[in-house]
Amino acid sequence: MTHPRFYLTLIGLIITFFAGWNINGWRLNAEIAQLHVTWNQAYSNQVQLTLNTERDLTKLNQQLETDHATTQQKIHQLYTDNRSLAQQLGGLRDPASANWRTLSKTNTSSDCANTTSEGRLSDQATQFLLELARDADSAAEYANTCHQWAIGVTQQLNQP
């Protein structure tokens, strides 16, 4: 038969184990709760930072789109002006033409419009060159807009 002290010792060990386990559990629960608070604060800060960055990037995007549209209108106006000027002057001329070089040195622009077709480009060539210049200007403007966007995004994302 086992001695009653053995049972008392066993009961004491079990109570001590569970009491220590509960105290340890409460301490761990408190640490976990503190980690949740810290995590929630960090998460809230990152969400706010993300929202601010998104708002700033949207503002940058809208500004670049507005600037791009304005510049495209200017390019179209330049194309229209150049086309009208070419029509008034009788089309574009080939500067490498020998006859055109002598005419440009001696005559005014109104005289040049009345000259023969020597050195004058065809209407199709004039139209092609004017459209090519307009398309090149549009492509350059698009590349510049993309470059400005990349710079703005990089600066925005590198802010502390």
Buried (B, 14 or more C-beta within 10 A) or exposed (E): EEEEEEEEEEEEEEEEEEEEEEEEEEEEEEEEEEEEEEEEEEEEEEEEEEEEBEEBBEEBEEEBEEBBEEBBEEBEEBBEEBBEEBEEBBBBBBEEBEBBEEBBEEEEEEEBBEBEEEBBBEEEEBBEBBEEBBEEBBEEBEEBBEEBBEEBBEEBEEEE
